[in-house]
Amino acid sequence: MDRLGAMETFVCVVETGSFSAAARRLEVGQPAISKAIAQLEARLGVRLLARTTRGLTPTEAGQQFYERARRAIEEADEAELAARGAGASLTGRLRVCAAVTFARLNVIPRLKSFLAEHPELEVDIVLDDRNIDLMEAGIDVALRMGKLADSSLIARRIGQSRRVVVGTPAYFASAGVPQQPADLIAHQAIVYDQRGGGVAWEFRDGSTEVAVVVSGRLRVSAAEGVRAAVLAGLGLAIASEWMFAPELESGQVRQVLSDWSLPPVDLWAVFPGGRMASAKARAFVAFIEATLATADAGAPAEDA
């Protein structure tokens, strides 16, 4: 097997966690995978993989080789794409990380046309509300919201959403409708206990600014929990329009205090530091940016 082919085999084993899974993905026999890895370890003179209860995992040397091999494969793909021309379809595998709720509502339902445009491309979507290590997880691009804490990352803002105060009509019928931000103190707030959430909020109406500290008996660590709690009538929430877009449109939830504005939430495309973003990652980001802009203009999302 040639050097690049051996790299691709090793990367596939690391990403799938076993020889058998890698064999299925590459459509070859498992003995061929085992032989390729053994030859690669013999040529390098180091052990690249260790067997654990979780399957095959890279050793320290294997992890270093994986990161560089994956980068070499991406650069080879870039070279081929450039040679074939700008109109060529993307190929290979793209790993994207995004918050669970945002991806479920705003990314996955819109992927059909992107995948149709690039029939040889495979997309892994890693759903996680935490800011995971992109290099360690082998992520090509992450979609993150709010303020970015890690200045070493390469990021570009690709969207922005208003924050609004929302609750169900049944909740407001029972608890009353707040007329001023200060009225929120008497309400049950569903508190999102992650970066970008919390209990302190600043409202603005023209030149008037009001700071409010909300409270509630329920705190959740994931946006899905905020949605579920609000839809169950457990309280109101301060959230981006992206989080409740379907329910705001249908009337299942209601926005209040619409004369007041909150700091908006930014959406960032974040790339691992230390390497150039791949053509696959750049094309995906451009697609998401365009589809969000279309949605903001009022066009419906595709069916999932």
N, C-alpha and C positions, 0 to 999 in steps of 0.2 A: 504493500500500500504506500502511496506517495505521502510526503510529509503533511500536506494540507488535508488529505483524506484522513490521516491518522489523527490530526487535531480535531477534525469534525466528529470522528467516532468518539474520541475522549470527551469532548464537550457534550455530546449527546448522552453518554453514560452518566456524566455528572448531573445533567439536568433531569434525566429520567430516574436515576437512582438504582438502575440495575442493568445487567447485560441483556436480559430478555426484553425489557421495555425498549432499550436502545435498538435492539435487533428488529423489533416490530416497527419502530419509527423509521429506521433506515431501510426496512424491507430486505434484510439479509438474515442468514442463519446466525444463531447465537454463538456457535463455535468461531465464526469469522470475527465477531466482536471481541471475544476472549483472546483470540490470536493477535488481533491488531493491538490491543492494550498491552499484552505481554511483550510484543515486539517493540512497542513504544517505550515501555519501562526499561527494557534491555538496552535500547539505543541510548537513552538518557542516563542510565545507571542509577535511577532512583525509583522508589516506590511511589506511585501516584494515587493509588486507591486503597482504602481500608474497609473491611467489612464490619459493620456494626449492626445493632438491633434495628436500625432504621434503613438498612440496606448498604449499598456502597456509597461511601463518602470520600472526598478527596483528602489526602494527607496535606500537611503544610506545603510541601513542594508541589503537590497536585493542585492545590488551590491557586498557587502562584502561576502554575502552568496553565490552568483553566482560564484565568483572567486574561493572560496574554494570548492564548490560543483563540479565545473568543474574539478578541480585538483583531487578530490577524485575519480571521474568517470574515469579519465585518468589512475590513479594508479590502479584502479580495472581492467581496460582493460589490463594494463601491466601485472598484476598478472595472468590473464586468458591466455594471450598470452604466457607467460613464461611456464605455466603449460602444454599448448597444444604443445609446442615445436617451434623451430625456423622456421619450414616450414609452420606454420599456417598462414592463410590469415588474413589481417588486417580488422577490423570492425569499425563502428562508423563514426564520422565526423572529417574531417581534414580541418582546416582553414589556408589558405596560403595567404600572402600579397606579391604583386610584382608590379613593375612599369608597366604601361599599355603597352608600346611598347615591352618591353622585354618579358612580359608574352604572348602577342599576337603572337610574332614571334618565341619564343624559348621555351615556356612552354606548352601552350595549344595544339599546333600541335603534341606534343610528349606524351600527357597524355593517349592515347588509350591503350598502352600496360600496363601502370601502373594500370589503372582501370580494365583492363582484369585480371591482376594478383591478384587483390584484389576486387572481385565482391561485397563484402558486405561493402566496404568503400565508403563514400560520401565525395566529395571535394568541399569546398567553396573557390573560388579564389577572393580575394579582390584586385581590380585593383586601384592603387593609386601611383602617382609619389612622394608623400610626405612621410616623415618618421613618420607614425602615431604611436600612443601609442599602443603597442602590447597587453598589459594586458587589457586596456580599450576596445579594439576592439575584444578581445577573440581570438587573432591570435596564432596559434601553431608555425609557422615559417614564417619568412619574407625573401625574396630574395632582397638584397640591393646591390647597386653598388657604387664604389668609396670609399672614406675614411669614416670611421664610427666615428660619433661625440659623441655618447653615450657610455661611457666606462662601464656602468653598465650592458649592454647587453652581452649575451653569443653568440659568433659568431665564425664561421669557414669559411675560404676562400675555395671556391669550384670551382672557375674558373677565367680565366683572358682573356681579349680580347685586341687586339691592337686598338689604336685610329688612325684614318686616316682622311685625307682631301678629301671630296667627293663633287661632283656636277654632273649635267647632261651633256652629250656631247653637247647639245644645248647651255647650259650656257657657257661652256668653248669656244665653237665656237664663241660666241658673245663677251665674256669678255676677252678672252685670257687664256692661260694655265700658271699658276704660275710656274716658274722654280726654285725659291728660296723662303724660308719662308718669307723673307722681301717683296716679291711680293704680299703677301696676304693683305697688307695694302691698295692696290688699288682695292681690290675686295669687293663685297657685301657679308658679312658673315651673316649667319642665327645664331643668338646667342641664345644658350640654357641658360635661366635665372634661373638656379637651381644649387644646389650643384653639383660639378663635371663639370659644364659648365663655362660660363663667357667668357671674351674677352682676357685674358692673357694666352699665350701658349709658352711652351719651346720645341724647336725642337733639336734633336741631330743627328749628322752624324759622327760616330766614336768619336773622341775626341773634335769635334767642337760642341758647343752649341750656339743656337740663340734663343733669347726671342722676341716674336712678340705680339703686341696688335692689334687684329683685330677689325673691326667695321662694322656696317651694320645698315640699316634702320628698320630691323625687329628683334624683340626679342620675344621669346615664352617661356611659362612656363611649357610646357610638350613636351616630346620627339616626340609624335605623330605630333605636330606642326612643329618640325624640319624636320621630314620626309616629311610631306606634302609640306612644303615650298621648300625644295630641289627638290622634284619631279616635282614641278610646275615651276622650273627654276628660282626661285627668288634669288638664290645665292648659295654659297658653305657653307659647314658646317664641323666642326671638331667633329667626332662622333666615337663611337666604331663600330667595324665590325659587332657586333651583331645587331646593329640598321639598317644596310643596307645590310645584308647578301644576301637576295634574289636578290636585284637590282645589287649588285656587281657581282653576278654570271651571271645574264642575260645581263649585259652591260647597263642596264637602267641608272645607275650612274657609274661614273668613278672616280677612285682614282688617285690623283696627289701627287707630292712630295714624291713618294714612296721610294726614297733614304734616306729620313729623318724619324726619329722615334719620336713619342710623348709618354709621360708617359702612360702606359697601364691602363686599368680600371679593377679593381678586382670585382668579384662577391662574396658576402658573404651570408651564411645562418645564419640568426639571430634568436635567440630564446629568449622568455621573460625571464628576470632575476628572480631569486628566486625559480625556479623549474626545475626539470630535464626534458629534452626534451623527448617527448613521442615516443614510437616505431613508430607510424604513421609518425611523423615529421622526425625522423631519416631515415626511409625507403624512404620517398619522397625526402629528400636531397640527399641521395645516388643515387637515380634514376636520378635526374637532373644532378648531377655531372657526372655520367657515360654517359648520353646521350649527354651532351655538349662536353665531351671528344671525343665521337664517331663522333660528327658533326665536331669538329676541325680536326679530322683525315680524313675528306672528305666524310663520309657516309651521305646520304640524310636523312632529317627529315621525320617522318611519315606524312601521309596525315591527315589533321584535320578532 
